[in-house]
């Protein structure tokens, strides 16, 4: 594929209800998309995770505006991404920017896969796994992003939307967290509620909290401690087999965590670098995982990417997270899937199956970044 134009879409929308996590909150919802157009006029869409910090969209714009000069006007395919990633890796390590760099590359790979599947007139899941189409388009999903505010209504809405499992935010006040968990279990059922601490605890606190949630039947306890506390993970996973993590690990950091006894690995395709990076993490990460559950917290593009890859990797990926938070940016596009009885069924649209209203999308683009948003072949 020869890419003739790239457009960057760094966006922000005001929220009526702030999204709370243990380390902060979002009063405005950021979003970041990339569109790549090839010589035939087809467009592929990619997404980069930019939820934190507040300057994430601006930072990603700067990284991608540089990378895109290596892509626009050139022949490139999804399989070329590991080489592109490696080209600047030593500079990135020197910068200390593994996360932002990986997240930027993720958008490129996602857009290329969308474009490649559209060129071949197939849904992405079929392109990734053409020999295994028996129910390959169905994926187990759960509703996430449910913080303590208005918990019961949020869970009611999730159940009405077709989810049978939910994940709630904890890591605030211990007793309140536990009460919220008990309320959620009453509504959803034993074993159907996961909890996400968002790295809130130290090792000692994690021990106390893990004991409660494990004994109480939580589906898993996500990121109980800092993602960088590898020794802490070794300690707590020796004792507890209900720990999930991985959204904040990247390919260069995987060797450090390969020896921990993790149950659920949670790469985010729009953070780690895309399909190749997630595959590398699965192959070289902890040997004890019983399943892979893709982390997602973004727009329909990132959800579609995770759902299609999960459908193709159904023997490995057990669940996909679906963000149920308010997000005005998501109203600019339509995804080709439906949710019923805890499963997402993917449609037959080509590529990621996303229809984008570019005019509406453009109204959310940060004006101070407009001059960086288009890269064309000379």
N, C-alpha and C positions, 0 to 999 in steps of 0.2 A: 504494500500500500504506500502510495506517495501522498503525504499530508501537504495540502496546499494552504491551509489556514487553521489557526488555533485561536479559540476565544476563552478567556478566563472570566469566571463569574464569581467575584468575591461579594458576598451578600450579608445583609443583616435585617432582621425584622423585630419589631417591638412585641413583647409578650404581655398578655393580660395577667398571667399568673407565672411568677418567676419559677424556674426549675432549680430545686435545691439538691445539693449533694453534700457530703461530709466536709469537703474542703472549700465550698463556696456556692455561689448561685449564678444563674444566668437570668438577667432581666431582659436581655435582648438575645434573640436566637441567631447565631451566625450560620452561614452555609457557604460551601465552596464547590462549584462545578467547573468542569473543563469540557469544551466541545472541540473535536477534531474533525475537519472536513477533508475528504480525499478527492482525487482528481475526477471521480465519477459524480461527485456532488453529494455523496452520502455523508452523514454526520454521526459520529460516535460520542457518547456522553460518559464522562468519568466524574468521580467525586473524591474529595480529600476531606478527612476528618479535621474539623477546625473548632471544636466546641470550647476549648480552653487553650491558652489564655485569651483575653479580649482582643489582642492584636493578631490572633491566629490568621484571619483572612488576609491581612496586609502582608504578613510574613510569608504566607504561602504564595501570594501573588509574586513577590520578589524572587522566590526560589524557582517557581515555574516559568516566569518570564525569561529567566536565564536558561533553564533546561530546554524550553521549547525552541530555542535557536538551534539546538542540536537535532531537532525533530522535523520542524516545518521545512518543506522543500526536499525532504529526504524520503527514501524507502524505509519503512519500519514496520515490524510485526510484533505481536505480543511476546513472541519468543526471544526478542532482542532486549527485553527489559532487564534481565539480570546483568547483561553486559553494560547497559546504560547505567544501572545502579552502581556497578563496580567502578565505573570510570571516575567518579568524583568521591568515592568512599573515603579515601585517606584524607582528603581535604575536609570532608564532613566530620570525620572523627576529630580532626584538629579544631574544627569549629565547635564541636560538641553538639551538633545538630542532627543526630541520628533520627530522632522523632520527626521533626519537620521535613527533613529530606525524604524519609521513607513515605510519609504521608503525601508529599508532592508526587513522588514516583507512582504511588497507588492510583492517583487520578489519571495519569497517563496510561497505565496498564489497563485500567477499567475501560477507558474510552476506546483503546485499541481493540479490546475483546468485543465490545459492542459493535464497533465498525466492522471487524472481521466477520462476525456472525451475520450482520446485515448484508455484507458483500456475498456471502454464501447462502443467503435467504433462509436461514434457520434460526430458531431460538438459541441463545447461548448455551443452555444446558445440553442441547443436542450436538452442538459443535464440540463441546468438551467431552461428551461421552456418547458418541453416535451408536455404539454397539449395545447399549443397555437402556432401552426406552420403555421397559415395563414399569409403569407407575413412577417413572423417573422425575416427573414434574410435580410430585407432591412432597412437601417438606414439613416436618414438625416445627411449630413455632410457639413462642410465648410472648406475652405482653410485658413490656418493661418500662422503666422510667417513673415508676409510681413512688412518689415521695410521701412523707407523713401528712401533708396538707390534703384534706378532702379524700382520704384513703378509700373509704367505703364507696364513694361515688365513682372514683377512678377504677376500682376493681369491678364494680357493677357495669361500667361502660366497656371494660375489657371483655368481660364474659358475654355481654350482648354483641360484641364485635366478632365473636367466634373463638376466642381464646379459652383454653382449659387450664393453662398454667400462667402464673404471673411472677414477676420479680419486683420486690419492693426495696426502696432505699433505706438503709440503716446507717449507723455510725454517728448518730446524734446523741441523745440521752439514752443510756442503757435500758432503763425500765420502760421508757416510752417506746423504744425500738421493740422490745419484747412484747409489749401490749399490742402494738401494731401488727406484729407477726401473728400473734394469736388470733386477732380479728380477721386477718387475711386468710388464715387456715380455716376458720369457721365458714368463710364465704366460698373458698375454692376447693378445700379438701386436703387431707393429709398427703404430703409428698408433692403437692402441686404448687408450692410457694418457695421460690428461691429468694435469697437475700444478697444484697450488694453493699458492702461496707466502704467501698471506694477508698481503700488504703487507710482507713481512719485510726486503726489501733496499733499500739506497740505490741511486742511479743507477749508480755504478761497479760494485758487486757484481752488480746486475741485468744489466749488459752481459756479464760473464763467465758468469753462469749461463744467461742466455738463449741465448748462443752454444752451450753444451753441449746444452741441451734441444731447441733447434731442429735442430741437426745430428743429434741422436739420435732424431728423429722423434716427439717428444711431440705429442699431438693439439692441445694448446694449453698455454700457460703463463699461469696465472690470477693476477691482481693481484700482479705482481712488485714493485711499489713502492706507496707510499702513494697511496690514491685521490685525495688532495688535491694531489698533485704533478703538476699538469697539464702544466707545461713538461717534466718528466721523462718523461711519457707521450709527448709530442710527439717527444722525442729518441729514445726506444727504439723507438717504432713506425715511425720513419723507416727504421730498420735491420732490424727484425724484424717479420715479418708473422704471428707465431704467438701474439700477445698477446690475452688475453681479460680483460674487466673490465666493471664496471657495477653490481655488487650494492650498492656503497656510494655510488652517485650518485643524486641525487634531481632532481625536475623543475626546481627553481630553479637547480641546478648544471649542468644539461645544456649551456647555451650555452657554458660555459667549456671543455667537452671536445669540442665539435662538430668542431673542426679537427684532432683527432688521427687517425692512421691505424690505427684499431682493426679487428681481424679479427672478433672475436666479442663481441657485446654481451650482458650477463647481468643484466637487471633481475630483481628478486625481487618478485613480485606482492604479497606480504605485508609488504614493506618500503616500496615506492615510492609507495603510494597506491591500488594496484589496477589494473584494466584500462585506465582512461583515462590513468593516469600512465605505464604501460608503453608505451602507444601513442604518447604524446607524446615519450617518450624515444627510441623507434624512429624517429619521423618527424623529430625535431630533433637527434638525436645524431650521432655520427660517420657520415660518408657512405660510409666504406670497408668497413663490416661486410659479411661474407659470410653471416652467419647470426645468429640470436638463440637463445640457450640459456638458458632460465629457470633462475635460481638458486633452490634450495629447501634449507632446513635446518630442518625442523620436524616437525609432526604430519601425519597423513593429510589434514587439511583443506587445508593449504597445498599438499600434493602434488596433491590432487584439483583445486584451483583452477588450478594451473599446467598440469596435464594437459588439462583441459577447454579452457582458453584456447589452449593449443598446438594441440589438435585442430582448433579453429575457425580458427586462424591458420597452418595447416600450410604455406602457401607462404612464410611468414616465419620461423617458429620451427623450428629444426632439431633441438633436443634439449631434454630436461627432466632435471634432476638429481633423483636419488632418494637420500635420506639412508639409509645402511645402518648408522648407529651404533645402539648400544643406546638404547632409549627406552621406559621403562615406561609413559609417558603414552600412547603410541600403542596400547597394548593395550586402551585404553578405547573404541576405535572401529574400525570395519571400512570399508575403502575398496572401491569397486566397480570394481576393475581387476585385471588379471593381467599378468604379465611373462613373455615368452618370446622367445627369439632377439633380445634387445636392444630389444624393442618392448613398450610397455604398451597393452593393449586395454581400452578403457573399456566399461563395461556400460551398461544402459539405465535404471538407476534415475534418478528425477527429481532435478533440482538437481545438487549435487556428488556425489550417490550415497553419502554418508557415513551410516552408522548409528552412533549414539553411545549408550553406556551411561552415562547421566547420574549414576546412583548411584555407579558406580565412579569416574567422572570427579571427582565432588565430594570423594572421599576424598583427592585430591591438592591441593585448593585451599588456599592459604596462609591459616591461620585468622585472622591479624592483619588480613586484607583483607576478611573476610566482610561487614562492615557497608557496604562500598562496592559490593557485587557485584550488587545488584538495583536497577533503575530502572523504575518503573511509571508508567503514565499516571495523572494525578490525576483 
